[in-house]
Amino acid sequence: MAATSPPLPSSFQNRKNIFSNFASFKPFSILLNDKKSSRFRCQNKSFENQPPNSSLEFLSGTEPVHLIRNSTSSSMSMAAASASDSAIKTAKKVFLFYCAETKALAERIAAESDAIKLRSIHWRTFEDGFPNLFIPNAHGIRGQNVAFLASFSSPAVIFEQLSVIYALPKLFVSSFTLVLPFFPTGTSGRMEDEGDVATAFTLARILSHIPTSRGGPTSLVTFDIHALQERFYFGDNILPCFESGIPLLKNRLQQLPDSDNISIAFPDDGAWKRFYKQLQHFPMIVCNKVRIGNQRIVRIKEGDAAGRHVVIVDDLVQSGGTLIECQRVLAANGAAKISAYVTHGIFPNRSWQRFEHDNGGHPEKGLTYFWITDSCPLTVKEVMSKPPFEILSLAGSIAAALQI
């Protein structure tokens, strides 16, 4: 009869089970010579900026047997791969619906993450002009995280989108997020005379009454809302997430050949209050409007534009009158180049045509760059590939926000 080894002590077997996963990795080897002992010593040494150094000793009399790492680089690669796999597994899968205006932006968002899947809606109308809407495969989104990418570019499209926004959370979805990059009534947020209607408050109330999903209140993602106090217009049944396009601007400025000669100008105190903390490492220029007789003109309140590439920053532009006046006063004070950034390029009545391109040396006549985001899709279609305009896409920021 062949000789058999004596059974391992139960205490040794328990310890062996504990370390079995650790010992099974290929970068490690176990030298085990004496199975009668059951004494272990485990060490995990870690120093600043150094990978951890792990060891496991199995003591047999006076001869320690070591569990050792053979390759630090391969083990670190394994850890990195494991972390990457874990990140992929834990990414929140989101079904993203969109309207006709936001289709291009939705496609860019989906390209940012494999976890975001696009879903379409049938946007139709009855003969009387009222919406005839249909959400395909409604059963397929049950228990899923759902989002809708909206564009309230005009009152004519708000009702049909609200109809969908109110319907989606009621389809037994796990969570619902409304992405509204531009909150359109933000400039109508205060009352100056009795009888004024603050439509920003009206829209905030409408969005605050979106039905709750199975996961709780709706999340709202919006960018650079016009007045900071408008965040308090929303009720307790919606969770506003206020994002900013300024990180996109900062990244673009770092790519410029004269990035070390940039100054930031604000057309008024309101823009300074809204953005100065995000741009405080740049030299700043603050302008303001003063009344002289029947005219209101822009002046530099503080800062020096001489010899600088000055970038005018604001949250939105409509007619562009204030930006143009600011451009002129900066040029008169010696700015070498002038560019502009706004998160929301509204430009009613094609007012973007007022802005000329400066190829160099004439900042009083045009802008070197005019950066806008794609928060207003109709504007993007009009100014695409037309200098001085450049589009900074919110797609990456929105994709990240959908993972919150």
WOQUIZI-V511397 format. One line per field, one symbol per residue. ss: DSSP state (A for helix, B for strand, O for the rest). burial: + if it has 9 or more other ideal C-beta (glycine too) atoms within 8 Angstrom, else -. A space follows every 50 residues. Layout:
BEGIN
ss->???
burial->???
END
This chain:
BEGIN
ss->OOOOOOOOOAAAAAAAAAOAAAAOOOOBBBOOOOOOOOBBBBBBBOOOOO OOBBBBBBBBOOBBBBBBBOOAAAAAAAAAAAAAAAAAAAOOOBBBBBOO OOAAAAAAAAAAOOOBBBBOOBBBBOOOOOBBBBOOOAAAAOOOBBBBBB OOOOAAAAAAAAAAAAAAOOOOOOBBBBBBOOOOOOOOOOOOOOOOOOAA AAAAAAAAOOOOBOOBOBBBBBBOOOOAAAAAAOOOOBBBBBBOOAAAAA AAAAOOOOAAABBBBBOOAAAAAAAAAAAOOOBBBBBBBBBBOOBBBBBB BBOOOOOOBBBBBBBBBOOOAAAAAAAAAAAAOOOOBBBBBBBBBOOAAA AAAAOOBOOOOOOOOOBOOBBBBOOOAAAAAAAOOOOOBBBBOOAAAAAA AOOO
burial->-------+---++-++--+--++---++-----+--+--+-++------- --++++++++----+++-+----+++-+------------+-+++++++- ++++++++++-++-+++++-+---------+-+-+-----+--+++++++ +++---++-++++++++++-+-+++++++++++-++-++--------+-+ +++++-++-+--+----++++++++++--++-++--++-++-++++++++ -++--+--+-+++++++++-++-+++-++---+++++++--------+++ --+-+--+++++++++++-+-++++++++++-+-+-+++++++++++--- ++--+-++----+--+++-++++++++-++-++----++++++++-+++- +++-
END
